[in-house]
Structures are given as structure tokens and as C-alpha cells.
């Protein structure tokens, strides 16, 4: 018996594990930075080392969990919008066909636990998994698209994600510049 909802929990598990991987790496970096600036010794006077590590790990895990959850929500919306604009499927079978792509993220998140010591590997793994999922997505829905529809959908995704990344970078740059400008130097 095959159940269509068998893999429905995979995205949540993937987000939890990817968040854990990124938060473990970030905790190590922040703790070493606290030690370099001399703040860590003062923190140990009030809290245990294990307590500091666990609290920092939890807060970073929560941050990355929210970040990846928001990215998944945006990605699902963009996927469905691209299907709305370019697909001939009116029954929603395309959406059920691409559910198997959750395996990419589940396997990638498990592999990410092995790359927690190098942020470059962790980011490259995440981006590769996203790219492979996108290829899988296009392959699975291509039967309900014309060749112009496939090109349109790919360009739609590329345009959206480049615009989104540039907008986020622009906002970060504006905030950084306003902080630097407000410093009394």
C-alpha cells in the first residue's frame, strides 16, 4: 500500500537537522570569538560552560529553524506560482509528483552533520541539494509544460531568487551603513 503522505514529515526533519548543523558550527565560532575578546571567562563566572553552550546552541538552532522554515515557505510559494503560470495541470498532480524531492533534503541534512566543521562545505552542500531538487522539480513537472513553459518556469525561478538575494543583500548593506554612520568616530 502506497500512501501519498508517507514523506510529509521529511521537510520538518530536514529543517531540524540542517538547523542543527548550522547552529553547531555557529556555536563553535561564537564561543571562540567570545574567548578571543575575553568575554567568555566572565560568562563562565555566572553560568556553567555546558549551560552557555546549550543556551547558545538552542538560540542559534531556533534562529536557523525559523530561517529555513521561512525559506521553505517562500520556495513552496514560488514553486506553486510557477506551476500556476506555466503548467497545464489543473488537478494538482504536479504537486504530488514533486513530493518525492523531500528525500534530497532529508539525505542532504543527514550528510550535513558530517560537514559541521567547515562552513563552506555546509553551504555548498545546502546549495547543491537545492539545485538537485530544482532539477528534480523541473523534470517531474516538465510533462505538463510546453517547451516555452519549461523555459519560462526556469527563468521565473532564477529571476525570483536572484531578486530576493539582491534585495536581502541591499537591506543588509543599508543597515550596516546606517550603523557605521551613527558611530561617533
N, CA, C and O of each residue as an XYZ file, in Angstrom:
740
protein
N       0.847     -1.181      0.000
C       0.000      0.000      0.000
C       0.887      1.237      0.000
O       1.781      1.370      0.836
N       0.640      2.126     -0.926
C       1.422      3.351     -1.017
C       0.562      4.509     -0.521
O      -0.557      4.721     -0.988
N       1.109      5.247      0.430
C       0.409      6.374      0.999
C       1.045      7.651      0.464
O       2.266      7.796      0.498
N       0.229      8.575     -0.029
C       0.738      9.825     -0.602
C       1.375     10.717      0.454
O       2.156     11.608      0.120
N       1.057     10.491      1.711
C       1.564     11.348      2.786
C       2.724     10.717      3.545
O       3.089     11.182      4.624
N       3.298      9.669      2.988
C       4.370      8.952      3.657
C       5.579      9.836      3.922
O       6.218      9.718      4.967
N       5.892     10.711      2.992
C       7.080     11.563      3.140
C       6.726     12.971      3.619
O       7.556     13.873      3.500
N       5.549     13.186      4.144
C       5.110     14.534      4.520
C       5.906     15.112      5.688
O       5.962     16.332      5.841
N       6.507     14.286      6.496
C       7.278     14.787      7.635
C       8.745     15.022      7.296
O       9.482     15.564      8.120
N       9.183     14.632      6.115
C      10.582     14.790      5.730
C      11.051     16.247      5.715
O      12.165     16.519      6.163
N      10.245     17.197      5.217
C      10.719     18.586      5.258
C      10.989     19.085      6.679
O      11.973     19.786      6.913
N      10.128     18.729      7.618
C      10.348     19.158      9.005
C      11.621     18.550      9.567
O      12.415     19.243     10.203
N      11.817     17.272      9.338
C      13.037     16.613      9.828
C      14.268     17.225      9.169
O      15.286     17.432      9.829
N      14.183     17.514      7.876
C      15.312     18.118      7.173
C      15.638     19.491      7.726
O      16.809     19.824      7.909
N      14.618     20.291      7.995
C      14.835     21.626      8.556
C      15.465     21.524      9.933
O      16.379     22.284     10.254
N      14.987     20.594     10.754
C      15.548     20.409     12.096
C      17.021     20.025     12.021
O      17.842     20.573     12.756
N      17.361     19.091     11.142
C      18.754     18.616     11.068
C      19.663     19.666     10.434
O      20.773     19.885     10.920
N      19.219     20.320      9.360
C      20.034     21.390      8.776
C      20.241     22.515      9.795
O      21.341     23.057      9.905
N      19.199     22.864     10.532
C      19.326     23.905     11.558
C      20.322     23.491     12.622
O      21.115     24.310     13.087
N      20.288     22.226     13.009
C      21.244     21.725     13.993
C      22.673     21.818     13.464
O      23.574     22.227     14.197
N      22.888     21.451     12.225
C      24.230     21.506     11.643
C      24.766     22.930     11.624
O      25.893     23.180     12.052
N      23.961     23.862     11.130
C      24.407     25.253     11.075
C      24.584     25.840     12.471
O      25.490     26.645     12.686
N      23.738     25.455     13.422
C      23.856     26.009     14.767
C      25.059     25.435     15.512
O      25.672     26.143     16.311
N      25.408     24.187     15.275
C      26.610     23.620     15.901
C      27.844     24.363     15.426
O      28.702     24.729     16.229
N      27.937     24.588     14.110
C      29.086     25.329     13.587
C      29.110     26.754     14.149
O      30.158     27.233     14.581
N      27.960     27.428     14.143
C      27.892     28.812     14.620
C      28.219     28.913     16.102
O      28.854     29.875     16.534
N      27.794     27.934     16.878
C      28.117     27.930     18.306
C      29.621     27.859     18.513
O      30.164     28.582     19.349
N      30.298     27.003     17.767
C      31.753     26.895     17.884
C      32.428     28.216     17.538
O      33.360     28.638     18.223
N      31.963     28.864     16.485
C      32.555     30.139     16.061
C      32.308     31.224     17.104
O      33.223     31.982     17.430
N      31.107     31.311     17.625
C      30.775     32.360     18.593
C      31.517     32.131     19.905
O      32.008     33.086     20.508
N      31.607     30.890     20.353
C      32.341     30.605     21.591
C      33.817     30.979     21.437
O      34.401     31.574     22.343
N      34.417     30.640     20.308
C      35.831     31.007     20.101
C      35.984     32.521     19.994
O      37.002     33.064     20.424
N      35.005     33.205     19.437
C      35.058     34.673     19.369
C      34.919     35.278     20.759
O      35.614     36.239     21.086
N      34.021     34.721     21.587
C      33.892     35.181     22.972
C      35.200     34.989     23.734
O      35.581     35.839     24.539
N      35.884     33.883     23.484
C      37.170     33.633     24.143
C      38.228     34.625     23.681
O      39.039     35.080     24.487
N      38.232     34.964     22.399
C      39.219     35.897     21.867
C      39.059     37.297     22.447
O      40.052     37.965     22.736
N      37.826     37.741     22.618
C      37.627     39.098     23.125
C      37.574     39.139     24.656
O      37.406     40.210     25.240
N      37.716     37.986     25.306
C      37.770     37.934     26.758
C      36.434     37.957     27.455
O      36.380     38.148     28.670
N      35.379     37.771     26.741
C      34.042     37.789     27.316
C      33.644     36.442     27.908
O      32.819     36.378     28.820
N      34.229     35.372     27.392
C      33.834     34.024     27.798
C      34.148     33.749     29.268
O      33.351     33.115     29.960
N      35.302     34.220     29.751
C      35.662     33.984     31.151
C      34.668     34.637     32.102
O      34.347     34.076     33.149
N      34.184     35.813     31.744
C      33.177     36.472     32.560
C      31.848     35.752     32.537
O      31.128     35.728     33.535
N      31.524     35.170     31.410
C      30.267     34.426     31.305
C      30.315     33.149     32.133
O      29.309     32.733     32.707
N      31.497     32.528     32.191
C      31.645     31.271     32.943
C      31.483     31.509     34.437
O      31.125     30.585     35.167
N      31.739     32.728     34.910
C      31.549     33.033     36.322
C      30.084     32.974     36.727
O      29.768     32.691     37.883
N      29.185     33.241     35.778
C      27.760     33.255     36.089
C      27.022     31.998     35.636
O      26.024     31.611     36.244
N      27.500     31.372     34.591
C      26.861     30.174     34.054
C      27.908     29.091     33.844
O      29.096     29.382     33.697
N      27.465     27.857     33.830
C      28.398     26.772     33.536
C      28.731     26.773     32.052
O      27.982     27.308     31.234
N      29.871     26.164     31.717
C      30.262     26.096     30.308
C      29.215     25.333     29.497
O      28.841     25.748     28.400
N      28.756     24.232     30.041
C      27.737     23.432     29.348
C      26.452     24.238     29.164
O      25.807     24.152     28.119
N      26.081     25.021     30.179
C      24.882     25.854     30.084
C      25.007     26.918     29.007
O      24.052     27.186     28.278
N      26.184     27.525     28.906
C      26.419     28.536     27.873
C      26.331     27.888     26.491
O      25.673     28.416     25.595
N      26.989     26.757     26.325
C      26.983     26.069     25.040
C      25.561     25.655     24.653
O      25.145     25.860     23.512
N      24.819     25.077     25.590
C      23.466     24.614     25.272
C      22.515     25.772     24.986
O      21.694     25.693     24.072
N      22.625     26.854     25.770
C      21.752     28.003     25.531
C      22.048     28.637     24.178
O      21.134     28.984     23.430
N      23.326     28.784     23.873
C      23.712     29.348     22.585
C      23.304     28.424     21.439
O      22.816     28.888     20.408
N      23.503     27.129     21.617
C      23.105     26.160     20.600
C      21.601     26.210     20.357
O      21.156     26.182     19.210
N      20.820     26.282     21.424
C      19.365     26.331     21.267
C      18.920     27.599     20.556
O      18.085     27.547     19.652
N      19.481     28.753     20.965
C      19.081     30.009     20.331
C      19.461     30.046     18.854
O      18.686     30.515     18.021
N      20.651     29.551     18.534
C      21.065     29.512     17.134
C      20.239     28.497     16.340
O      19.885     28.744     15.187
N      19.935     27.351     16.966
C      19.089     26.366     16.299
C      17.721     26.975     15.994
O      17.177     26.782     14.907
N      17.170     27.707     16.956
C      15.876     28.349     16.753
C      15.939     29.376     15.628
O      15.021     29.461     14.812
N      17.023     30.161     15.580
C      17.208     31.135     14.505
C      17.258     30.449     13.144
O      16.548     30.845     12.220
N      18.101     29.414     13.018
C      18.220     28.722     11.738
C      16.941     27.972     11.387
O      16.589     27.868     10.212
N      16.248     27.452     12.387
C      14.974     26.783     12.132
C      13.978     27.768     11.520
O      13.297     27.447     10.546
N      13.898     28.961     12.093
C      12.990     29.968     11.544
C      13.425     30.402     10.149
O      12.586     30.602      9.271
N      14.726     30.548      9.941
C      15.242     30.943      8.632
C      14.908     29.903      7.564
O      14.387     30.245      6.503
N      15.207     28.634      7.843
C      14.937     27.581      6.863
C      13.439     27.355      6.661
O      13.002     27.024      5.559
N      12.657     27.533      7.721
C      11.200     27.404      7.576
C      10.658     28.513      6.680
O       9.796     28.269      5.836
N      11.159     29.718      6.864
C      10.723     30.826      6.014
C      11.157     30.594      4.568
O      10.391     30.857      3.640
N      12.375     30.106      4.373
C      12.840     29.826      3.012
C      12.010     28.722      2.359
O      11.730     28.780      1.162
N      11.619     27.718      3.141
C      10.780     26.647      2.589
C       9.405     27.187      2.201
O       8.856     26.817      1.163
N       8.860     28.050      3.029
C       7.560     28.647      2.713
C       7.646     29.481      1.436
O       6.765     29.411      0.580
N       8.707     30.266      1.317
C       8.892     31.076      0.111
C       9.088     30.176     -1.106
O       8.498     30.415     -2.160
N       9.919     29.142     -0.963
C      10.187     28.237     -2.084
C       8.922     27.505     -2.519
O       8.676     27.356     -3.716
N       8.125     27.049     -1.568
C       6.873     26.370     -1.930
C       5.930     27.322     -2.664
O       5.266     26.928     -3.622
N       5.875     28.569     -2.212
C       5.020     29.555     -2.868
C       5.502     29.840     -4.289
O       4.699     29.934     -5.217
N       6.817     29.976     -4.451
C       7.370     30.227     -5.786
C       7.123     29.021     -6.694
O       6.781     29.187     -7.865
N       7.293     27.812     -6.160
C       7.022     26.608     -6.961
C       5.574     26.566     -7.423
O       5.299     26.288     -8.590
N       4.658     26.839     -6.520
C       3.247     26.785     -6.878
C       2.856     27.924     -7.807
O       2.013     27.745     -8.686
N       3.464     29.098     -7.622
C       3.204     30.197     -8.554
C       3.705     29.865     -9.953
O       3.042     30.155    -10.949
N       4.880     29.257    -10.015
C       5.407     28.896    -11.339
C       4.516     27.844    -12.002
O       4.336     27.861    -13.220
N       3.962     26.935    -11.210
C       3.027     25.959    -11.776
C       1.729     26.636    -12.216
O       1.146     26.266    -13.235
N       1.283     27.621    -11.451
C       0.081     28.365    -11.826
C       0.276     29.080    -13.157
O      -0.608     29.071    -14.014
N       1.442     29.697    -13.322
C       1.693     30.479    -14.535
C       2.002     29.616    -15.756
O       1.608     29.967    -16.868
N       2.697     28.499    -15.572
C       3.247     27.798    -16.725
C       2.717     26.379    -16.943
O       2.884     25.832    -18.033
N       2.094     25.776    -15.951
C       1.668     24.384    -16.088
C       0.271     24.284    -16.690
O      -0.575     25.160    -16.510
N       0.063     23.196    -17.405
C      -1.257     22.893    -17.958
C      -2.069     22.035    -16.983
O      -3.243     21.759    -17.227
N      -1.448     21.619    -15.889
C      -2.088     20.737    -14.907
C      -3.089     21.537    -14.077
O      -2.722     22.524    -13.439
N      -4.327     21.118    -14.085
C      -5.345     21.803    -13.292
C      -5.816     20.951    -12.118
O      -6.589     21.421    -11.283
N      -5.361     19.715    -12.050
C      -5.781     18.798    -10.989
C      -4.850     18.817     -9.781
O      -5.237     18.358     -8.707
N      -3.659     19.326     -9.927
C      -2.692     19.347     -8.825
C      -1.823     18.116     -8.756
O      -1.180     17.871     -7.735
N      -1.787     17.337     -9.819
C      -0.951     16.128     -9.802
C       0.538     16.472     -9.835
O       1.369     15.685     -9.381
N       0.876     17.650    -10.373
C       2.287     18.058    -10.375
C       2.819     18.190     -8.952
O       3.955     17.816     -8.664
N       1.987     18.723     -8.075
C       2.427     18.891     -6.686
C       2.660     17.549     -5.999
O       3.601     17.405     -5.217
N       1.816     16.577     -6.284
C       2.032     15.266     -5.674
C       3.231     14.557     -6.297
O       3.887     13.750     -5.640
N       3.516     14.857     -7.559
C       4.677     14.236     -8.216
C       6.002     14.718     -7.648
O       6.972     13.960     -7.634
N       6.066     15.957     -7.178
C       7.345     16.504     -6.697
C       7.573     16.251     -5.213
O       8.612     16.646     -4.683
N       6.641     15.611     -4.533
C       6.828     15.341     -3.098
C       8.013     14.434     -2.815
O       8.611     14.508     -1.742
N       8.351     13.587     -3.762
C       9.494     12.698     -3.583
C      10.809     13.448     -3.475
O      11.807     12.882     -3.029
N      10.827     14.704     -3.874
C      12.031     15.517     -3.772
C      12.443     15.801     -2.334
O      13.558     16.257     -2.080
N      11.543     15.532     -1.396
C      11.886     15.724      0.019
C      13.023     14.796      0.439
O      13.732     15.073      1.406
N      13.194     13.690     -0.293
C      14.300     12.772      0.004
C      15.648     13.462     -0.177
O      16.584     13.192      0.575
N      15.760     14.353     -1.172
C      17.008     15.077     -1.392
C      17.410     15.845     -0.135
O      18.555     15.784      0.312
N      16.429     16.576      0.429
C      16.731     17.385      1.601
C      16.973     16.528      2.838
O      17.813     16.872      3.669
N      16.254     15.424      2.971
C      16.470     14.553      4.128
C      17.878     13.947      4.097
O      18.594     13.981      5.098
N      18.263     13.400      2.961
C      19.602     12.807      2.841
C      20.674     13.894      2.982
O      21.691     13.686      3.645
N      20.441     15.049      2.357
C      21.393     16.152      2.470
C      21.543     16.654      3.894
O      22.644     17.008      4.317
N      20.450     16.688      4.633
C      20.540     17.150      6.022
C      21.313     16.166      6.885
O      22.041     16.572      7.791
N      21.162     14.890      6.615
C      21.927     13.885      7.366
C      23.413     14.000      7.037
O      24.262     13.900      7.923
N      23.723     14.211      5.755
C      25.128     14.404      5.352
C      25.688     15.686      5.962
O      26.882     15.760      6.252
N      24.845     16.691      6.158
C      25.319     17.964      6.703
C      25.890     17.819      8.106
O      26.714     18.629      8.530
N      25.458     16.797      8.823
C      26.015     16.572     10.162
C      27.499     16.198     10.095
O      28.227     16.345     11.077
N      27.938     15.717      8.937
C      29.348     15.377      8.763
C      30.194     16.581      8.368
O      31.422     16.520      8.428
N      29.551     17.671      7.966
C      30.283     18.843      7.478
C      30.221     20.024      8.443
O      30.433     21.163      8.029
N      29.934     19.776      9.718
C      29.738     20.888     10.659
C      31.027     21.619     11.019
O      30.980     22.643     11.702
N      32.162     21.121     10.578
C      33.416     21.768     10.924
C      33.909     22.723      9.843
O      34.912     23.409     10.042
N      33.226     22.780      8.711
C      33.622     23.671      7.630
C      32.376     24.310      7.034
O      31.558     23.641      6.403
N      32.249     25.603      7.242
C      31.042     26.298      6.784
C      30.928     26.283      5.264
O      29.821     26.261      4.724
N      32.053     26.295      4.578
C      31.991     26.267      3.109
C      31.354     24.970      2.625
O      30.505     24.983      1.733
N      31.767     23.850      3.215
C      31.165     22.565      2.832
C      29.679     22.532      3.169
O      28.868     22.009      2.404
N      29.337     23.091      4.313
C      27.945     23.099      4.744
C      27.078     23.921      3.791
O      25.992     23.486      3.408
N      27.548     25.091      3.414
C      26.787     25.944      2.491
C      26.749     25.330      1.093
O      25.707     25.338      0.438
N      27.884     24.799      0.637
C      27.921     24.161     -0.685
C      26.976     22.967     -0.730
O      26.268     22.773     -1.717
N      26.961     22.170      0.327
C      26.043     21.026      0.385
C      24.599     21.498      0.305
O      23.807     20.941     -0.455
N      24.252     22.511      1.075
C      22.877     23.024      1.064
C      22.498     23.551     -0.317
O      21.409     23.264     -0.814
N      23.391     24.319     -0.938
C      23.094     24.864     -2.265
C      23.008     23.763     -3.323
O      22.171     23.837     -4.223
N      23.858     22.750     -3.225
C      23.795     21.620     -4.166
C      22.483     20.855     -4.021
O      21.876     20.455     -5.015
N      22.055     20.657     -2.790
C      20.777     19.964     -2.558
C      19.631     20.781     -3.155
O      18.731     20.223     -3.782
N      19.664     22.090     -2.964
C      18.626     22.947     -3.555
C      18.645     22.860     -5.077
O      17.593     22.805     -5.713
N      19.843     22.849     -5.660
C      19.966     22.754     -7.116
C      19.446     21.406     -7.619
O      18.712     21.358     -8.606
N      19.817     20.321     -6.955
C      19.345     18.997     -7.372
C      17.825     18.887     -7.230
O      17.157     18.278     -8.065
N      17.291     19.483     -6.166
C      15.838     19.474     -6.010
C      15.173     20.249     -7.146
O      14.141     19.827     -7.667
N      15.762     21.377     -7.529
C      15.192     22.170     -8.613
C      15.200     21.390     -9.925
O      14.223     21.424    -10.675
N      16.300     20.686    -10.205
C      16.366     19.853    -11.404
C      15.283     18.768    -11.339
O      14.594     18.511    -12.326
N      15.143     18.143    -10.181
C      14.113     17.123     -9.982
C      12.722     17.722    -10.187
O      11.867     17.114    -10.831
N      12.504     18.909     -9.638
C      11.218     19.594     -9.760
C      10.881     19.853    -11.232
O       9.776     19.559    -11.687
N      11.843     20.403    -11.963
C      11.609     20.692    -13.378
C      11.358     19.398    -14.155
O      10.481     19.350    -15.016
N      12.124     18.359    -13.852
C      11.942     17.076    -14.540
C      10.548     16.500    -14.284
O       9.891     16.024    -15.209
N      10.103     16.543    -13.033
C       8.817     15.927    -12.681
C       7.622     16.680    -13.258
O       6.603     16.068    -13.577
N       7.735     17.998    -13.396
C       6.591     18.758    -13.899
C       6.699     19.049    -15.392
O       5.785     19.642    -15.965
N       7.789     18.649    -16.032
C       8.007     19.008    -17.430
C       7.002     18.352    -18.380
O       6.762     18.858    -19.476
N       6.418     17.230    -17.961
C       5.458     16.579    -18.860
C       4.186     17.414    -19.028
O       3.483     17.264    -20.027
N       3.884     18.279    -18.081
C       2.677     19.108    -18.183
C       3.001     20.525    -18.657
O       2.159     21.420    -18.583
N       4.226     20.719    -19.144
C       4.637     22.036    -19.622
C       5.031     21.953    -21.087
O       5.528     20.930    -21.558
N       4.802     23.037    -21.789
C       5.345     23.134    -23.141
C       6.820     23.497    -23.021
O       7.289     23.824    -21.931
N       7.551     23.444    -24.122
C       8.979     23.794    -24.046
C       9.156     25.258    -23.665
O      10.104     25.603    -22.959
N       8.260     26.119    -24.121
C       8.299     27.530    -23.712
C       7.957     27.641    -22.232
O       8.522     28.478    -21.528
N       7.037     26.803    -21.753
C       6.667     26.804    -20.332
C       7.820     26.395    -19.444
O       8.010     26.966    -18.370
N       8.597     25.405    -19.881
C       9.769     24.980    -19.098
C      10.774     26.116    -19.001
O      11.297     26.404    -17.924
N      11.043     26.762    -20.134
C      11.990     27.888    -20.133
C      11.457     29.022    -19.279
O      12.205     29.627    -18.511
N      10.171     29.314    -19.404
C       9.558     30.373    -18.596
C       9.623     30.077    -17.112
O       9.909     30.964    -16.308
N       9.358     28.831    -16.746
C       9.401     28.467    -15.337
C      10.818     28.573    -14.788
O      11.015     29.077    -13.682
N      11.800     28.107    -15.541
C      13.192     28.189    -15.085
C      13.606     29.648    -14.937
O      14.230     30.015    -13.941
N      13.268     30.481    -15.911
C      13.607     31.901    -15.825
C      12.871     32.594    -14.683
O      13.422     33.484    -14.034
N      11.629     32.188    -14.440
C      10.864     32.735    -13.327
C      11.572     32.457    -12.009
O      11.721     33.354    -11.179
N      12.005     31.218    -11.818
C      12.706     30.856    -10.586
C      14.030     31.603    -10.463
O      14.345     32.139     -9.401
N      14.800     31.639    -11.539
C      16.097     32.330    -11.496
C      15.903     33.805    -11.184
O      16.600     34.359    -10.335
N      14.956     34.442    -11.866
C      14.699     35.861    -11.634
C      14.257     36.114    -10.196
O      14.729     37.052     -9.555
N      13.353     35.280     -9.691
C      12.865     35.492     -8.331
C      13.987     35.361     -7.314
O      14.147     36.235     -6.462
N      14.778     34.275     -7.386
C      15.794     34.042     -6.364
C      16.938     35.047     -6.445
O      17.483     35.446     -5.416
N      17.310     35.461     -7.659
C      18.341     36.497     -7.771
C      17.822     37.812     -7.209
O      18.545     38.505     -6.493
N      16.583     38.164     -7.521
C      15.989     39.393     -6.979
C      15.883     39.333     -5.462
O      16.180     40.312     -4.778
N      15.468     38.204     -4.944
C      15.327     38.039     -3.499
C      16.671     38.183     -2.795
O      16.772     38.888     -1.791
N      17.702     37.522     -3.312
C      19.031     37.593     -2.698
C      19.580     39.009     -2.778
O      20.139     39.509     -1.802
N      19.429     39.658     -3.920
C      19.916     41.031     -4.056
C      19.178     41.983     -3.123
O      19.788     42.897     -2.567
N      17.884     41.785     -2.944
C      17.106     42.620     -2.034
C      17.565     42.440     -0.586
O      17.694     43.413      0.157
N      17.809     41.196     -0.196
C      18.287     40.932      1.162
C      19.671     41.539      1.362
O      19.926     42.148      2.401
N      20.569     41.387      0.392
C      21.906     41.969      0.494
C      21.850     43.489      0.545
O      22.602     44.118      1.289
N      20.959     44.078     -0.245
C      20.795     45.531     -0.229
C      20.310     46.009      1.135
O      20.821     47.000      1.658
N      19.328     45.318      1.718
C      18.814     45.689      3.037
C      19.902     45.560      4.105
O      20.020     46.413      4.985
N      20.702     44.481      4.020
C      21.793     44.307      4.988
C      22.837     45.406      4.836
O      23.351     45.911      5.834
N      23.152     45.776      3.614
C      24.113     46.842      3.361
C      23.601     48.182      3.880
O      24.369     48.958      4.448
N      22.313     48.461      3.692
C      21.726     49.707      4.205
C      21.787     49.757      5.731
O      22.100     50.798      6.310
N      21.488     48.633      6.377
C      21.546     48.598      7.839
C      22.982     48.770      8.313
O      23.243     49.524      9.251
N      23.904     48.082      7.674
C      25.322     48.202      8.026
C      25.798     49.646      7.860
O      26.470     50.177      8.743
N      25.462     50.275      6.756
C      25.883     51.659      6.520
C      25.268     52.612      7.533
O      25.927     53.557      7.967
N      24.016     52.381      7.919
C      23.385     53.255      8.914
C      24.014     53.070     10.289
O      24.133     54.033     11.048
N      24.420     51.841     10.622
C      25.105     51.604     11.902
C      26.473     52.277     11.905
O      26.842     52.933     12.879
N      27.227     52.118     10.813
C      28.549     52.737     10.711
C      28.436     54.249     10.747
O      29.250     54.914     11.387
N      27.439     54.804     10.070
C      27.271     56.255     10.036
C      26.881     56.810     11.393
O      27.192     57.962     11.694
N      26.210     56.022     12.220
C      25.768     56.507     13.527
C      26.824     56.405     14.613
O      26.639     56.935     15.708
N      27.950     55.716     14.319
C      29.006     55.585     15.315
C      29.735     56.914     15.507
O      30.066     57.587     14.530
N      29.983     57.291     16.748
C      30.689     58.566     16.989
C      32.205     58.386     16.817
O      32.925     58.130     17.782
N      32.660     58.522     15.596
C      34.091     58.356     15.311
C      34.715     59.702     15.067
O      35.916     59.788     14.809
